[in-house]
Amino acid sequence: MDPDSILKALAHPARREMLNWLKEPEQHFAGQQHPLSLGVCASMFERCGLSQSTVSTHLAILQRARLVTARRVGQWVFYQRDEAVIAAFLARLGRDL
């Protein structure tokens, strides 16, 4: 876990919002055709009003920071929060500050 890359990833409000949506996918992505157990399809994030390329960039930054995991199924990519990394980051932040 790299706290600096996580802090940089969390610096953008759209990425924080994406993480918040992923916290309760049943509430925010109920219309997804694929089972939410796979994660949330990248195309579902267009709800934030950003272009597909911008959404992909934000998701890639979250993935590099290890805040989300990605799973490719056919032509789709599904994202889920990595709760273990998030918990470890929050614990470290609590210790360091």
All heavy atoms as an XYZ file, in Angstrom:
771
protein
N       0.840     -1.179      0.000
C       0.000      0.000      0.000
C       0.885      1.243      0.000
O       1.803      1.352      0.807
C      -0.902     -0.004      1.226
C      -1.737      1.233      1.323
S      -2.516      1.507      2.918
C      -1.155      1.464      4.021
N       0.606      2.148     -0.899
C       1.356      3.398     -1.006
C       0.430      4.549     -0.609
O      -0.407      4.980     -1.409
C       1.874      3.579     -2.433
C       2.628      4.875     -2.637
O       2.927      5.569     -1.644
O       2.913      5.206     -3.799
N       0.567      5.067      0.621
C      -0.339      6.120      1.082
C      -0.318      7.369      0.195
O      -1.353      8.010      0.011
C       0.156      6.458      2.491
C       1.055      5.362      2.891
C       1.521      4.680      1.648
N       0.837      7.699     -0.366
C       0.909      8.890     -1.209
C       0.077      8.732     -2.485
O      -0.623      9.659     -2.885
C       2.359      9.221     -1.554
C       3.141      9.682     -0.334
O       2.530     10.259      0.594
O       4.364      9.454     -0.303
N       0.144      7.549     -3.120
C      -0.655      7.354     -4.338
C      -2.137      7.316     -3.997
O      -2.970      7.779     -4.780
C      -0.223      6.091     -5.087
O      -0.561      4.934     -4.370
N      -2.478      6.795     -2.821
C      -3.885      6.777     -2.409
C      -4.376      8.196     -2.165
O      -5.466      8.572     -2.615
C      -4.080      5.888     -1.167
C      -3.851      4.423     -1.549
C      -5.469      6.091     -0.568
C      -3.883      3.456     -0.385
N      -3.573      8.993     -1.474
C      -3.979     10.383     -1.232
C      -4.152     11.149     -2.539
O      -5.097     11.932     -2.686
C      -2.958     11.082     -0.331
C      -2.994     10.652      1.136
C      -1.781     11.195      1.875
C      -4.281     11.114      1.796
N      -3.261     10.918     -3.500
C      -3.397     11.574     -4.803
C      -4.661     11.114     -5.512
O      -5.370     11.912     -6.131
C      -2.174     11.290     -5.672
C      -0.935     12.020     -5.209
C       0.272     11.642     -6.044
C       1.529     12.261     -5.490
N       2.732     11.849     -6.212
N      -4.967      9.817     -5.419
C      -6.174      9.291     -6.060
C      -7.428      9.885     -5.426
O      -8.417     10.158     -6.114
C      -6.207      7.770     -5.976
N      -7.389     10.097     -4.123
C      -8.550     10.632     -3.410
C      -8.688     12.145     -3.551
O      -9.696     12.710     -3.123
C      -8.463     10.266     -1.929
C      -8.563      8.777     -1.608
C      -8.325      8.544     -0.130
C      -9.899      8.216     -2.056
N      -7.702     12.791     -4.155
C      -7.724     14.250     -4.269
C      -8.808     14.756     -5.213
O      -9.224     15.910     -5.109
C      -6.359     14.758     -4.727
N      -9.297     13.918     -6.120
C     -10.286     14.364     -7.095
C     -11.690     13.975     -6.623
O     -11.933     12.816     -6.292
C     -10.009     13.739     -8.462
C     -10.710     14.452     -9.568
N     -12.063     14.318     -9.792
C     -10.255     15.313    -10.496
C     -12.402     15.064    -10.827
N     -11.309     15.681    -11.261
N     -12.619     14.922     -6.610
C     -13.970     14.616     -6.118
C     -14.699     13.535     -6.925
O     -15.472     12.766     -6.354
C     -14.713     15.951     -6.188
C     -13.867     16.857     -6.996
C     -12.472     16.331     -6.988
N     -14.449     13.438     -8.210
C     -15.126     12.401     -9.017
C     -14.670     11.006     -8.582
O     -15.488     10.070     -8.519
C     -14.843     12.614    -10.503
N     -13.405     10.862     -8.245
C     -12.912      9.551     -7.802
C     -13.466      9.198     -6.428
O     -13.805      8.036     -6.166
C     -11.382      9.523     -7.823
C     -10.842      9.584     -9.254
C      -9.367      9.286     -9.315
N      -8.515     10.341     -8.814
C      -7.994     11.309     -9.560
N      -8.233     11.367    -10.855
N      -7.202     12.226     -9.021
N     -13.577     10.180     -5.544
C     -14.190      9.916     -4.240
C     -15.655      9.514     -4.416
O     -16.147      8.606     -3.745
C     -14.076     11.141     -3.327
C     -12.654     11.410     -2.870
C     -12.592     12.429     -1.747
N     -13.267     13.682     -2.042
C     -12.695     14.735     -2.638
N     -11.420     14.683     -3.010
N     -13.385     15.841     -2.841
N     -16.340     10.162     -5.348
C     -17.736      9.819     -5.612
C     -17.858      8.398     -6.171
O     -18.742      7.639     -5.774
C     -18.353     10.830     -6.586
C     -19.836     10.653     -6.777
C     -20.446     11.789     -7.568
O     -19.800     12.301     -8.512
O     -21.580     12.159     -7.241
N     -16.963      8.024     -7.067
C     -16.972      6.662     -7.618
C     -16.777      5.635     -6.505
O     -17.472      4.616     -6.464
C     -15.877      6.510     -8.671
C     -16.145      7.246     -9.942
S     -14.703      7.139    -11.021
C     -15.382      7.793    -12.527
N     -15.837      5.895     -5.602
C     -15.613      4.980     -4.482
C     -16.843      4.899     -3.588
O     -17.193      3.826     -3.094
C     -14.405      5.419     -3.656
C     -13.040      5.065     -4.216
C     -11.947      5.704     -3.379
C     -12.859      3.562     -4.273
N     -17.492      6.023     -3.393
C     -18.711      6.041     -2.594
C     -19.812      5.205     -3.260
O     -20.501      4.426     -2.598
C     -19.180      7.480     -2.374
C     -20.365      7.549     -1.439
O     -20.391      6.885     -0.408
N     -21.341      8.341     -1.794
N     -19.967      5.341     -4.564
C     -20.968      4.542     -5.285
C     -20.649      3.062     -5.175
O     -21.550      2.239     -5.023
C     -21.027      4.932     -6.747
C     -21.590      6.283     -7.033
C     -22.412      7.030     -6.236
C     -21.383      7.064     -8.206
N     -22.720      8.219     -6.838
C     -22.105      8.264     -8.055
C     -20.648      6.865     -9.363
C     -22.115      9.255     -9.028
C     -20.660      7.850    -10.335
C     -21.391      9.033    -10.167
N     -19.368      2.719     -5.264
C     -18.968      1.313     -5.194
C     -19.165      0.724     -3.796
O     -19.220     -0.490     -3.638
C     -17.502      1.152     -5.616
C     -17.223      1.275     -7.106
C     -15.728      1.311     -7.365
C     -17.869      0.128     -7.860
N     -19.276      1.583     -2.813
C     -19.493      1.101     -1.444
C     -20.855      0.417     -1.330
O     -20.994     -0.558     -0.598
C     -19.401      2.274     -0.466
C     -19.358      1.874      0.972
C     -19.096      3.092      1.834
C     -18.881      2.697      3.276
N     -18.529      3.860      4.091
N     -21.845      0.929     -2.063
C     -23.195      0.362     -2.058
C     -23.687      0.207     -3.499
O     -24.563      0.945     -3.950
C     -24.145      1.255     -1.269
C     -23.777      1.406      0.187
C     -24.697      2.339      0.929
O     -24.881      3.481      0.463
O     -25.224      1.919      1.961
N     -23.118     -0.738     -4.233
C     -23.477     -0.860     -5.653
C     -24.953     -1.188     -5.882
O     -25.525     -0.766     -6.883
C     -22.564     -1.980     -6.160
C     -22.146     -2.720     -4.949
C     -22.156     -1.736     -3.818
N     -25.571     -1.906     -4.948
C     -26.986     -2.246     -5.104
C     -27.855     -0.992     -5.140
O     -28.868     -0.951     -5.826
C     -27.463     -3.150     -3.956
C     -26.709     -4.439     -3.820
C     -25.393     -4.295     -3.056
O     -25.132     -3.246     -2.416
O     -24.597     -5.244     -3.121
N     -27.456      0.013     -4.402
C     -28.208      1.258     -4.348
C     -27.963      2.131     -5.576
O     -28.879      2.762     -6.083
C     -27.835      2.037     -3.085
C     -28.539      3.364     -2.951
C     -28.104      4.118     -1.702
O     -27.480      3.566     -0.808
N     -28.426      5.386     -1.650
N     -26.736      2.155     -6.069
C     -26.369      3.093     -7.123
C     -26.365      2.495     -8.529
O     -26.408      3.236     -9.505
C     -24.987      3.690     -6.821
C     -24.960      4.454     -5.538
N     -25.516      5.706     -5.400
C     -24.475      4.125     -4.313
C     -25.364      6.127     -4.161
N     -24.727      5.181     -3.477
N     -26.301      1.174     -8.626
C     -26.197      0.546     -9.945
C     -27.206     -0.588    -10.110
O     -26.911     -1.605    -10.737
C     -24.773      0.016    -10.169
C     -23.725      1.090    -10.086
C     -22.934      1.220     -8.950
C     -23.535      1.980    -11.126
C     -21.967      2.196     -8.862
C     -22.575      2.970    -11.053
C     -21.791      3.089     -9.918
N     -28.371     -0.422     -9.552
C     -29.397     -1.482     -9.586
C     -29.791     -1.844    -11.017
O     -30.220     -2.968    -11.265
C     -30.617     -1.042     -8.793
N     -29.625     -0.946    -11.951
C     -30.020     -1.200    -13.333
C     -29.001     -1.972    -14.158
O     -29.237     -2.237    -15.339
N     -27.886     -2.347    -13.553
C     -26.868     -3.068    -14.309
C     -27.399     -4.434    -14.728
O     -27.991     -5.148    -13.930
C     -25.594     -3.220    -13.469
C     -24.506     -4.004    -14.173
C     -23.199     -4.002    -13.423
O     -22.487     -3.014    -13.475
N     -22.894     -5.083    -12.734
N     -27.165     -4.805    -15.991
C     -27.663     -6.071    -16.517
C     -26.874     -7.266    -16.001
O     -27.413     -8.347    -15.873
C     -27.637     -6.050    -18.042
C     -28.610     -5.056    -18.630
C     -28.541     -5.019    -20.142
O     -27.716     -5.686    -20.763
N     -29.421     -4.228    -20.740
N     -25.609     -7.087    -15.697
C     -24.761     -8.175    -15.203
C     -24.886     -8.245    -13.684
O     -25.169     -7.245    -13.028
C     -23.301     -7.933    -15.601
C     -23.107     -7.777    -17.061
N     -23.135     -8.842    -17.936
C     -22.903     -6.676    -17.824
C     -22.942     -8.399    -19.165
N     -22.799     -7.095    -19.126
N     -24.644     -9.414    -13.104
C     -24.717     -9.521    -11.638
C     -23.705     -8.596    -10.957
O     -22.550     -8.521    -11.373
C     -24.370    -10.986    -11.367
C     -24.418    -11.690    -12.674
C     -24.285    -10.676    -13.750
N     -24.149     -7.911     -9.928
C     -23.261     -7.004     -9.210
C     -22.162     -7.758     -8.462
O     -21.174     -7.150     -8.049
C     -24.061     -6.123     -8.247
C     -24.890     -5.036     -8.930
C     -25.820     -4.365     -7.933
C     -24.005     -4.018     -9.615
N     -22.308     -9.065     -8.319
C     -21.249     -9.858     -7.686
C     -19.968     -9.826     -8.518
O     -18.871    -10.039     -7.992
C     -21.712    -11.295     -7.480
O     -22.031    -11.896     -8.723
N     -20.085     -9.529     -9.812
C     -18.907     -9.369    -10.671
C     -18.219     -8.040    -10.430
O     -17.051     -7.864    -10.756
C     -19.305     -9.437    -12.145
C     -19.810    -10.758    -12.693
C     -20.318    -10.578    -14.112
C     -18.698    -11.796    -12.649
N     -18.956     -7.080     -9.895
C     -18.489     -5.713     -9.756
C     -19.386     -4.820    -10.590
O     -20.421     -5.251    -11.094
N     -18.973     -3.580    -10.738
C     -19.738     -2.608    -11.512
C     -19.043     -2.395    -12.847
O     -17.844     -2.117    -12.896
C     -19.880     -1.274    -10.745
C     -20.570     -0.225    -11.591
C     -20.630     -1.500     -9.438
N     -19.799     -2.536    -13.916
C     -19.266     -2.361    -15.261
C     -18.816     -0.908    -15.458
O     -19.503      0.027    -15.036
C     -20.328     -2.737    -16.283
S     -19.724     -2.731    -17.980
N     -17.682     -0.743    -16.096
C     -17.125      0.591    -16.310
C     -18.123      1.524    -16.991
O     -18.183      2.712    -16.675
C     -15.845      0.493    -17.122
N     -18.927      1.007    -17.887
C     -19.883      1.855    -18.612
C     -20.934      2.464    -17.697
O     -21.522      3.498    -18.029
C     -20.563      1.055    -19.721
O     -21.361      0.026    -19.169
N     -21.177      1.856    -16.548
C     -22.184      2.366    -15.622
C     -21.747      3.681    -14.968
O     -22.577      4.420    -14.445
C     -22.486      1.328    -14.539
C     -23.071      0.029    -15.042
S     -24.680      0.217    -15.849
C     -25.713      0.645    -14.458
N     -20.454      3.980    -14.983
C     -19.953      5.192    -14.344
C     -20.192      6.445    -15.174
O     -19.918      7.548    -14.709
C     -18.461      5.050    -14.024
C     -18.194      4.118    -12.892
C     -17.867      2.801    -13.136
C     -18.291      4.554    -11.587
C     -17.625      1.933    -12.091
C     -18.060      3.694    -10.530
C     -17.723      2.374    -10.787
N     -20.718      6.283    -16.374
C     -21.008      7.455    -17.197
C     -22.087      8.319    -16.562
O     -22.289      9.459    -16.952
C     -21.382      7.029    -18.609
C     -20.200      6.443    -19.356
C     -20.562      5.925    -20.736
O     -21.706      6.153    -21.184
O     -19.707      5.287    -21.358
N     -22.746      7.789    -15.529
C     -23.765      8.543    -14.813
C     -23.199      9.808    -14.179
O     -23.940     10.710    -13.822
C     -24.413      7.672    -13.751
C     -23.437      7.316    -12.622
C     -23.997      6.426    -11.576
N     -24.970      7.154    -10.796
C     -25.724      6.619     -9.871
N     -25.629      5.349     -9.609
N     -26.570      7.332     -9.197
N     -21.878      9.874    -14.013
C     -21.292     11.047    -13.382
C     -21.170     12.220    -14.360
O     -20.708     13.287    -13.984
C     -19.956     10.712    -12.734
S     -18.693     10.116    -13.843
N     -21.577     12.014    -15.605
C     -21.581     13.102    -16.569
C     -20.252     13.345    -17.256
O     -20.076     14.357    -17.924
N     -19.324     12.417    -17.101
C     -18.019     12.555    -17.735
C     -17.939     11.643    -18.953
O     -18.667     10.660    -19.052
C     -16.915     12.187    -16.745
C     -16.874     13.017    -15.463
C     -15.864     12.433    -14.483
C     -16.553     14.463    -15.765
N     -17.033     11.957    -19.856
C     -16.861     11.131    -21.045
C     -16.304      9.765    -20.646
O     -15.729      9.598    -19.569
C     -15.906     11.802    -22.026
O     -14.594     11.800    -21.491
N     -16.460      8.805    -21.550
C     -15.964      7.451    -21.289
C     -14.459      7.460    -21.044
O     -13.961      6.763    -20.152
C     -16.311      6.531    -22.454
C     -15.835      5.111    -22.246
C     -16.117      4.222    -23.441
O     -16.605      4.678    -24.463
N     -15.793      2.956    -23.319
N     -13.719      8.250    -21.807
C     -12.266      8.271    -21.630
C     -11.876      8.870    -20.281
O     -10.939      8.391    -19.631
C     -11.587      9.031    -22.773
O     -11.993     10.376    -22.778
N     -12.605      9.888    -19.830
C     -12.320     10.487    -18.530
C     -12.651      9.517    -17.408
O     -11.886      9.371    -16.442
C     -13.104     11.805    -18.362
O     -12.734     12.699    -19.419
C     -12.815     12.461    -17.023
N     -13.773      8.816    -17.529
C     -14.158      7.804    -16.549
C     -13.081      6.721    -16.485
O     -12.651      6.307    -15.400
C     -15.538      7.198    -16.874
C     -15.796      5.934    -16.075
C     -16.637      8.219    -16.639
N     -12.614      6.268    -17.647
C     -11.576      5.234    -17.695
C     -10.295      5.706    -17.015
O      -9.640      4.931    -16.315
C     -11.281      4.837    -19.137
O     -12.399      4.190    -19.698
N      -9.938      6.955    -17.215
C      -8.742      7.508    -16.583
C      -8.900      7.510    -15.066
O      -7.981      7.108    -14.337
C      -8.458      8.931    -17.094
O      -8.227      8.876    -18.503
C      -7.264      9.550    -16.395
N     -10.054      7.964    -14.579
C     -10.295      7.981    -13.135
C     -10.239      6.570    -12.554
O      -9.628      6.343    -11.501
C     -11.639      8.623    -12.814
C     -11.652     10.109    -12.939
N     -10.710     10.929    -12.365
C     -12.522     10.938    -13.564
C     -10.980     12.196    -12.633
N     -12.081     12.223    -13.365
N     -10.862      5.614    -13.225
C     -10.852      4.234    -12.737
C      -9.439      3.649    -12.746
O      -9.058      2.912    -11.836
C     -11.804      3.371    -13.560
C     -13.296      3.646    -13.328
C     -14.143      2.932    -14.363
C     -13.711      3.249    -11.910
N      -8.649      3.990    -13.749
C      -7.264      3.517    -13.813
C      -6.437      4.076    -12.652
O      -5.608      3.366    -12.072
C      -6.631      3.898    -15.148
N      -6.661      5.326    -12.304
C      -5.948      5.929    -11.177
C      -6.337      5.229     -9.876
O      -5.476      4.922     -9.043
C      -6.218      7.450    -11.115
C      -5.534      8.143    -12.298
C      -5.761      8.044     -9.778
C      -5.943      9.575    -12.518
N      -7.617      4.958     -9.695
C      -8.071      4.231     -8.505
C      -7.479      2.825     -8.472
O      -7.103      2.329     -7.403
C      -9.600      4.172     -8.470
C     -10.316      5.492     -8.206
C     -11.818      5.330     -8.404
C     -10.006      6.011     -6.803
N      -7.373      2.206     -9.620
C      -6.814      0.848     -9.687
C      -5.313      0.868     -9.377
O      -4.825      0.017     -8.635
C      -7.075      0.237    -11.055
C      -6.657     -1.216    -11.142
C      -6.947     -1.835    -12.497
O      -7.336     -1.150    -13.434
N      -6.741     -3.134    -12.593
N      -4.572      1.827     -9.919
C      -3.135      1.922     -9.640
C      -2.875      2.169     -8.157
O      -1.875      1.699     -7.616
C      -2.483      3.014    -10.482
C      -2.161      2.564    -11.892
C      -1.229      3.520    -12.587
N      -1.727      4.877    -12.663
C      -2.509      5.358    -13.625
N      -2.895      4.567    -14.604
N      -2.905      6.606    -13.613
N      -3.782      2.904     -7.515
C      -3.650      3.159     -6.079
C      -4.129      1.958     -5.261
O      -4.029      1.977     -4.041
C      -4.442      4.406     -5.695
N      -4.650      0.937     -5.943
C      -5.138     -0.306     -5.346
C      -6.406     -0.114     -4.524
O      -6.736     -0.936     -3.679
C      -4.044     -0.984     -4.515
C      -2.852     -1.384     -5.381
C      -1.817     -2.204     -4.667
N      -2.405     -3.313     -3.933
C      -1.925     -3.754     -2.769
N      -0.878     -3.203     -2.229
N      -2.498     -4.766     -2.156
N      -7.127      0.989     -4.760
C      -8.382      1.217     -4.067
C      -9.515      0.398     -4.682
O     -10.521      0.148     -4.018
C      -8.740      2.705     -4.083
C      -7.796      3.595     -3.276
C      -8.049      5.057     -3.576
C      -7.926      3.297     -1.795
N      -9.355      0.032     -5.948
C     -10.338     -0.825     -6.620
C      -9.600     -1.952     -7.326
O      -8.415     -1.841     -7.649
C     -11.213     -0.047     -7.646
C     -12.021      1.050     -6.978
C     -10.382      0.504     -8.779
N     -10.344     -3.027     -7.553
C      -9.835     -4.121     -8.364
C     -10.655     -4.162     -9.642
O     -11.815     -3.743     -9.665
C      -9.950     -5.473     -7.631
O     -11.327     -5.716     -7.321
C      -9.110     -5.480     -6.372
N     -10.043     -4.648    -10.695
C     -10.715     -4.740    -11.988
C     -10.719     -6.195    -12.426
O      -9.742     -6.918    -12.223
C     -10.008     -3.878    -13.035
N     -11.836     -6.582    -13.042
C     -11.982     -7.945    -13.549
C     -12.576     -7.851    -14.956
O     -13.628     -7.271    -15.151
C     -12.925     -8.727    -12.645
C     -13.306    -10.075    -13.197
C     -14.537    -10.603    -12.517
N     -14.181    -11.605    -11.537
C     -15.057    -12.217    -10.786
N     -16.327    -11.899    -10.856
N     -14.684    -13.136     -9.945
N     -11.842     -8.419    -15.905
C     -12.317     -8.429    -17.295
C     -13.128     -9.690    -17.527
O     -12.693    -10.798    -17.231
C     -11.161     -8.363    -18.269
C     -11.616     -8.377    -19.738
C     -10.480     -8.123    -20.680
N     -10.039     -6.733    -20.642
C     -10.663     -5.731    -21.260
N     -11.758     -5.943    -21.930
N     -10.179     -4.516    -21.197
N     -14.336     -9.500    -18.061
C     -15.201    -10.612    -18.452
C     -15.654    -10.306    -19.875
O     -16.472     -9.413    -20.092
C     -16.421    -10.759    -17.511
C     -17.320    -11.892    -17.973
C     -15.973    -10.966    -16.077
N     -15.079    -11.030    -20.830
C     -15.390    -10.747    -22.228
C     -14.931     -9.350    -22.586
O     -13.787     -8.971    -22.336
N     -15.851     -8.563    -23.104
C     -15.500     -7.200    -23.507
C     -15.707     -6.175    -22.393
O     -15.405     -5.006    -22.562
C     -16.322     -6.789    -24.726
C     -17.818     -6.728    -24.464
C     -18.615     -6.456    -25.726
O     -18.109     -6.574    -26.827
N     -19.868     -6.099    -25.567
N     -16.194     -6.614    -21.243
C     -16.509     -5.695    -20.153
C     -15.453     -5.770    -19.054
O     -14.845     -6.800    -18.821
C     -17.873     -6.020    -19.554
C     -18.985     -5.859    -20.531
C     -19.541     -4.694    -20.962
C     -19.658     -6.907    -21.236
N     -20.523     -4.960    -21.890
C     -20.619     -6.315    -22.072
C     -19.550     -8.298    -21.233
C     -21.451     -7.043    -22.893
C     -20.388     -9.030    -22.055
C     -21.317     -8.399    -22.872
N     -15.292     -4.650    -18.361
C     -14.419     -4.594    -17.195
C     -15.276     -4.176    -16.007
O     -16.023     -3.191    -16.087
C     -13.257     -3.597    -17.387
C     -12.368     -3.564    -16.147
C     -12.443     -3.956    -18.621
N     -15.175     -4.956    -14.930
C     -15.976     -4.721    -13.729
C     -15.063     -4.295    -12.589
O     -13.977     -4.838    -12.412
C     -16.728     -6.003    -13.340
C     -17.740     -6.417    -14.368
C     -17.388     -7.273    -15.392
C     -19.034     -5.941    -14.312
C     -18.309     -7.659    -16.354
C     -19.967     -6.314    -15.261
C     -19.604     -7.177    -16.286
N     -15.532     -3.326    -11.802
C     -14.742     -2.752    -10.721
C     -15.415     -2.973     -9.378
O     -16.632     -2.895     -9.260
C     -14.549     -1.244    -10.944
C     -13.671     -0.958    -12.127
C     -14.200     -0.833    -13.406
C     -12.298     -0.832    -11.984
C     -13.394     -0.599    -14.499
C     -11.482     -0.589    -13.069
C     -12.041     -0.471    -14.323
O     -11.240     -0.240    -15.411
N     -14.578     -3.247     -8.372
C     -15.023     -3.370     -6.989
C     -14.017     -2.663     -6.094
O     -12.830     -2.589     -6.430
C     -15.093     -4.841     -6.551
C     -16.167     -5.630     -7.235
C     -16.181     -7.088     -6.771
O     -15.126     -7.708     -6.643
N     -17.360     -7.608     -6.524
N     -14.508     -2.165     -4.970
C     -13.604     -1.584     -3.979
C     -12.726     -2.681     -3.389
O     -13.177     -3.803     -3.209
C     -14.409     -0.958     -2.839
C     -15.098      0.334     -3.203
C     -16.104      0.749     -2.153
N     -15.615      0.743     -0.793
C     -15.477      1.818     -0.017
N     -15.799      2.998     -0.493
N     -15.043      1.717      1.220
N     -11.497     -2.335     -3.060
C     -10.631     -3.253     -2.334
C     -10.690     -2.842     -0.870
O      -9.944     -1.978     -0.414
C      -9.202     -3.215     -2.869
C      -8.349     -4.331     -2.313
O      -8.582     -4.721     -1.138
O      -7.467     -4.820     -3.032
N     -11.613     -3.447     -0.154
C     -11.883     -3.047      1.227
C     -10.675     -3.260      2.137
O     -10.466     -2.493      3.077
C     -13.104     -3.799      1.769
C     -14.406     -3.475      1.043
C     -14.862     -2.024      1.142
O     -14.389     -1.272      2.022
O     -15.702     -1.625      0.308
N      -9.857     -4.279      1.869
C      -8.676     -4.526      2.698
C      -7.679     -3.375      2.578
O      -7.118     -2.913      3.584
C      -8.028     -5.852      2.322
N      -7.450     -2.902      1.371
C      -6.513     -1.783      1.163
C      -7.079     -0.512      1.779
O      -6.347      0.249      2.428
C      -6.215     -1.588     -0.342
C      -5.447     -0.300     -0.594
C      -5.449     -2.784     -0.880
N      -8.365     -0.273      1.607
C      -8.995      0.921      2.173
C      -8.881      0.901      3.696
O      -8.512      1.904      4.318
C     -10.452      1.049      1.696
C     -10.482      1.345      0.184
C     -11.190      2.140      2.477
C     -11.849      1.246     -0.451
N      -9.151     -0.236      4.316
C      -9.069     -0.353      5.770
C      -7.631     -0.148      6.256
O      -7.397      0.546      7.258
C      -9.606     -1.702      6.221
N      -6.675     -0.738      5.555
C      -5.265     -0.580      5.940
C      -4.831      0.877      5.819
O      -4.107      1.398      6.678
C      -4.384     -1.476      5.077
N      -5.280      1.547      4.761
C      -4.938      2.959      4.573
C      -5.522      3.803      5.705
O      -4.834      4.647      6.281
C      -5.441      3.452      3.216
C      -5.375      4.941      3.060
C      -4.157      5.576      2.909
C      -6.532      5.710      3.085
C      -4.082      6.960      2.776
C      -6.465      7.079      2.959
C      -5.243      7.710      2.800
N      -6.789      3.571      6.026
C      -7.431      4.355      7.085
C      -6.768      4.107      8.441
O      -6.582      5.050      9.221
C      -8.927      4.037      7.147
C      -9.744      4.511      5.940
C     -11.173      4.000      6.036
C      -9.702      6.017      5.815
N      -6.383      2.870      8.698
C      -5.694      2.555      9.958
C      -4.340      3.266     10.023
O      -3.975      3.841     11.053
C      -5.511      1.042     10.091
N      -3.615      3.230      8.915
C      -2.301      3.893      8.883
C      -2.458      5.399      9.031
O      -1.685      6.032      9.741
C      -1.582      3.549      7.598
C      -0.208      4.167      7.529
C       0.635      3.585      6.464
N       1.914      4.274      6.427
C       2.873      3.975      5.599
N       2.712      2.988      4.746
N       4.000      4.637      5.605
N      -3.449      5.951      8.360
C      -3.698      7.387      8.465
C      -4.016      7.764      9.905
O      -3.524      8.771     10.416
C      -4.856      7.761      7.533
C      -5.090      9.226      7.236
C      -3.883      9.844      6.554
C      -6.320      9.391      6.366
N      -4.796      6.917     10.585
C      -5.121      7.166     11.989
C      -3.895      7.106     12.887
O      -3.785      7.886     13.848
N      -2.963      6.216     12.583
C      -1.731      6.121     13.363
C      -0.789      7.279     13.098
O      -0.128      7.782     14.004
C      -0.999      4.811     13.036
C      -1.569      3.592     13.673
C      -0.638      2.403     13.529
N      -0.088      2.215     12.192
C      -0.647      1.475     11.236
N      -1.802      0.884     11.460
N      -0.072      1.342     10.058
N      -0.699      7.679     11.817
C       0.300      8.684     11.431
C      -0.107     10.110     11.757
O       0.767     10.985     11.863
C       0.596      8.583      9.928
C       1.340      7.307      9.568
O       1.774      6.579     10.494
O       1.481      7.020      8.365
N      -1.392     10.366     11.875
C      -1.812     11.763     12.108
C      -2.185     12.003     13.549
O      -2.733     11.335     14.264
C      -2.989     12.130     11.202
C      -2.661     12.226      9.729
C      -3.896     12.651      8.947
C      -1.561     13.251      9.483
